[in-house]
Amino acid sequence: MLVKNMSESKIPRELHLKIAKEKHEQLLTIMKELDIDCWIIFARSTMSIPDPIMELVVVGDIVWKSAFIFTLKDSKLTKTALVGNYDVINEEGKAIWDKVIGYKEGITEPFKKYIDEINPKKIALNYSTDDVTSDGLTYGMFMIISEILSDHKKKFTSAEKIIQKLRGRKSKVEIALVTKACELTKEIYANIGSQIKVGMTETEIQRMFHDEMDKLRVVESWQRNSCPTVDAGPDKEIGHAGPRPDGKVQKGHTLHYDFGVKLHGYCSDIQRMFFFGKEEEIPEELIHAFETVHGAITIAAEFIKPGVKGYEVDKIARDYVLERGYEEYGHALGHQVGTKAHDGGALLGPLWEKYRDIPKGLVEENMIFTLELNVKTKNYGYVSLEEDIVVTKEGCKFLIPRQEKFITIE
């Protein structure tokens, strides 16, 4: 259940702990599926160097070396927090751990003793060569845990698949939060659309978005200087860049936004296209481009379902764009959205080197993805759209109504 005041970027502690409990419940099934009987989150001073998964299953920061240990035995999941003495009270107060163990002088002895006692077959740790959100264990901490658990080092394995499934399988509360963030994004788009005038600069327009966010007490989904990206006219290259002070809106030109907000710790990520003029004045070249992008999103949405691989979804949209006479877009069709705008895990992308094996991941129910792509026209620049969807048992659902045609501003 969502709290009454939704207009905040940070997640309230009560709601945060509720999500953590949901994630702990999911872990039992996930660890069974992967045949892993022990997962350890090993971290220190997380205000300085956070592990991305801790926000979902630990809630809050720790100071000294700490081990959060999830152990599966006889179909029962045991959750243990091994922390410095001054962190004990905080961890006990969360009521999400079966056991909280404190230490005063050092973690080595109690940590080694605990792992020796449970003697797991496998020990999953947070390192990954492919998925950034699964790579939270620093090299220094890996060296330390390798020394402390030297007798168990041969059991070490990557926790990548655990984390990907845990982040990807959104709970009911998480889906509700992302949906609400999308609805607020839609509201901001509508407010901005009613104020835009010919002659405004990209910088002025971006400032209007920031003012709207400040009114609602939400923050941007990614770095502020490029959220939103504001692309006016045919000469702007679409990418992760800020606005141009001299980039101005002109009649007969397009305006593109890539924008999202973070609400109670969860993000949206949506793109919209505008045209300055009457609907009947939109050039055929732009209409063809819009229909291509819209059509690619449509066939991808119709194809996606649990069990398909990420690159298969991307390919069906990519082939459609090529068939329509455009160059292929230079990015993945879709990424997951959650506590981050790019939430890690399975990717709807091509089998390119930069994506490694992530596009081979399976789509699962309750994953939230973007569907986004752009095409470049000869005379009017880029046309780009982005929608957020949640995967259902048999397909997917758009979290808010999608853009069906150019939004015109006369």
DAGI-V556414 format. One record per residue. N is the residue number from 1. RES is the residue in one letter. PHI is phi in whole degrees, -180 to 180 (* if undefined). NEAR is the number of other ideal C-beta (glycine too) atoms within 10 Angstrom. Layout:
# DAGI-V556414
n:res:phi:near
N:RES:PHI:NEAR
N:RES:PHI:NEAR
This chain:
# DAGI-V556414
n:res:phi:near
1:M:*:7
2:L:-82:13
3:V:-75:11
4:K:-67:4
5:N:-89:9
6:M:-87:17
7:S:-87:11
8:E:-142:16
9:S:-81:19
10:K:-87:13
11:I:-79:22
12:P:-62:14
13:R:-58:12
14:E:-60:8
15:L:-70:16
16:H:-61:18
17:L:-67:17
18:K:-64:17
19:I:-65:24
20:A:-59:19
21:K:-65:16
22:E:-63:17
23:K:-68:21
24:H:-63:18
25:E:-66:11
26:Q:-65:18
27:L:-60:19
28:L:-56:14
29:T:-66:12
30:I:-64:21
31:M:-67:22
32:K:-64:13
33:E:-57:11
34:L:-92:17
35:D:55:9
36:I:-120:21
37:D:-101:20
38:C:-152:24
39:W:-126:28
40:I:-121:24
41:I:-98:24
42:F:-117:24
43:A:-149:24
44:R:-152:18
45:S:40:13
46:T:-73:18
47:M:-66:9
48:S:-90:8
49:I:-132:12
50:P:-77:13
51:D:-96:23
52:P:-54:19
53:I:-79:25
54:M:-63:20
55:E:-63:20
56:L:-90:23
57:V:-120:22
58:V:-110:23
59:V:71:20
60:G:100:16
61:D:-106:16
62:I:-127:22
63:V:-103:14
64:W:-85:16
65:K:-53:21
66:S:-140:24
67:A:-126:21
68:F:-107:23
69:I:-115:23
70:F:-111:24
71:T:-121:20
72:L:-108:22
73:K:-151:11
74:D:53:4
75:S:61:7
76:K:-124:9
77:L:-100:19
78:T:-107:14
79:K:-117:16
80:T:-127:18
81:A:-111:24
82:L:-111:25
83:V:-137:25
84:G:-63:18
85:N:-57:11
86:Y:-82:12
87:D:-96:20
88:V:-62:16
89:I:-60:11
90:N:-62:15
91:E:-68:24
92:E:-65:15
93:G:-69:11
94:K:-73:17
95:A:58:8
96:I:-117:20
97:W:-108:19
98:D:-75:13
99:K:-150:13
100:V:-121:19
101:I:-114:18
102:G:-107:16
103:Y:-135:19
104:K:-106:9
105:E:-90:8
106:G:-173:12
107:I:-85:21
108:T:-56:14
109:E:-64:11
110:P:-66:15
111:F:-68:23
112:K:-63:16
113:K:-62:10
114:Y:-65:16
115:I:-69:23
116:D:-61:11
117:E:-69:7
118:I:-81:14
119:N:44:11
120:P:-71:18
121:K:-79:10
122:K:-133:17
123:I:-127:23
124:A:-86:24
125:L:-123:24
126:N:-86:26
127:Y:-132:18
128:S:-160:21
129:T:-91:10
130:D:-110:18
131:D:-110:22
132:V:-62:12
133:T:-75:23
134:S:-104:26
135:D:-113:20
136:G:-83:23
137:L:-79:20
138:T:-71:16
139:Y:-64:8
140:G:-61:10
141:M:-70:19
142:F:-64:15
143:M:-64:10
144:I:-68:17
145:I:-68:23
146:S:-66:13
147:E:-76:11
148:I:-65:20
149:L:-106:21
150:S:-58:10
151:D:-72:11
152:H:-116:18
153:K:-59:12
154:K:-65:8
155:K:-87:17
156:F:-63:17
157:T:-148:17
158:S:-72:19
159:A:-90:28
160:E:-51:24
161:K:-68:19
162:I:-61:22
163:I:-66:28
164:Q:-61:26
165:K:-70:22
166:L:-67:21
167:R:-72:25
168:G:-75:23
169:R:-79:19
170:K:-70:26
171:S:-80:17
172:K:-60:11
173:V:-65:19
174:E:-64:22
175:I:-63:17
176:A:-64:16
177:L:-70:26
178:V:-64:26
179:T:-61:19
180:K:-64:18
181:A:-62:29
182:C:-64:25
183:E:-65:15
184:L:-67:22
185:T:-62:27
186:K:-60:16
187:E:-62:14
188:I:-66:25
189:Y:-56:22
190:A:-65:10
191:N:-64:15
192:I:-68:21
193:G:-59:15
194:S:-80:8
195:Q:-111:11
196:I:-69:18
197:K:-135:10
198:V:-57:14
199:G:102:10
200:M:-69:18
201:T:-93:17
202:E:-59:23
203:T:-64:15
204:E:-63:17
205:I:-68:22
206:Q:-61:22
207:R:-62:14
208:M:-64:17
209:F:-62:21
210:H:-63:14
211:D:-63:12
212:E:-64:18
213:M:-63:22
214:D:-63:10
215:K:-61:11
216:L:-88:17
217:R:61:13
218:V:-116:24
219:V:-123:18
220:E:-72:20
221:S:-77:25
222:W:-144:20
223:Q:-54:9
224:R:-64:13
225:N:-69:12
226:S:-125:17
227:C:-130:24
228:P:-85:31
229:T:-76:22
230:V:-128:28
231:D:-122:27
232:A:-107:24
233:G:82:19
234:P:-84:16
235:D:-96:10
236:K:-85:20
237:E:-83:9
238:I:-75:19
239:G:176:12
240:H:-89:11
241:A:-135:13
242:G:-83:16
243:P:-74:21
244:R:-95:16
245:P:-60:10
246:D:-101:8
247:G:-79:20
248:K:-119:17
249:V:-75:22
250:Q:-131:15
251:K:-63:12
252:G:85:15
253:H:-106:19
254:T:-99:28
255:L:-136:25
256:H:-123:22
257:Y:-124:24
258:D:-123:25
259:F:-152:25
260:G:-160:27
261:V:-121:28
262:K:-108:25
263:L:-123:29
264:H:50:25
265:G:86:21
266:Y:-124:28
267:C:-107:27
268:S:-121:30
269:D:-158:30
270:I:-137:28
271:Q:-115:24
272:R:-139:22
273:M:-121:23
274:F:-122:20
275:F:-131:25
276:F:-96:21
277:G:153:18
278:K:-79:10
279:E:-59:12
280:E:-72:6
281:E:-92:13
282:I:-67:18
283:P:-64:15
284:E:-59:7
285:E:-60:13
286:L:-72:21
287:I:-62:15
288:H:-62:15
289:A:-66:26
290:F:-63:23
291:E:-63:14
292:T:-68:21
293:V:-65:27
294:H:-62:17
295:G:-66:14
296:A:-64:26
297:I:-65:25
298:T:-62:16
299:I:-70:14
300:A:-66:27
301:A:-66:19
302:E:-73:11
303:F:-87:16
304:I:-67:25
305:K:-167:16
306:P:-58:16
307:G:104:8
308:V:-80:15
309:K:-93:16
310:G:-57:29
311:Y:-68:23
312:E:-69:15
313:V:-68:28
314:D:-61:27
315:K:-63:19
316:I:-67:17
317:A:-75:27
318:R:-63:20
319:D:-64:13
320:Y:-63:19
321:V:-63:20
322:L:-65:11
323:E:-63:10
324:R:-86:15
325:G:96:10
326:Y:-110:20
327:E:-70:9
328:E:-69:14
329:Y:-70:22
330:G:-97:11
331:H:-156:18
332:A:-73:25
333:L:-66:28
334:G:-161:30
335:H:-122:23
336:Q:-78:27
337:V:-126:28
338:G:-168:24
339:T:-70:22
340:K:-122:21
341:A:-63:20
342:H:-109:18
343:D:-94:24
344:G:79:25
345:G:76:26
346:A:-51:26
347:L:-123:26
348:L:-89:30
349:G:-141:23
350:P:-76:19
351:L:-84:15
352:W:-102:13
353:E:-56:5
354:K:-66:9
355:Y:-95:18
356:R:50:14
357:D:-96:14
358:I:-58:24
359:P:-67:23
360:K:-83:16
361:G:-67:24
362:L:-84:14
363:V:-76:23
364:E:-128:17
365:E:-59:16
366:N:76:17
367:M:-75:28
368:I:-111:27
369:F:-122:30
370:T:-88:25
371:L:-123:24
372:E:-147:26
373:L:-166:28
374:N:-138:24
375:V:-131:20
376:K:-106:16
377:T:-89:18
378:K:-73:8
379:N:-117:8
380:Y:-126:18
381:G:80:22
382:Y:-88:20
383:V:-121:27
384:S:-142:24
385:L:-132:21
386:E:-149:23
387:E:-124:26
388:D:-109:25
389:I:-127:22
390:V:-117:19
391:V:-78:23
392:T:-106:13
393:K:-61:8
394:E:-119:8
395:G:-179:13
396:C:-154:24
397:K:-136:11
398:F:-73:14
399:L:-74:23
400:I:-137:18
401:P:-56:8
402:R:-80:17
403:Q:-80:20
404:E:-101:8
405:K:-161:13
406:F:-55:20
407:I:-85:16
408:T:-98:15
409:I:-127:18
410:E:-88:10
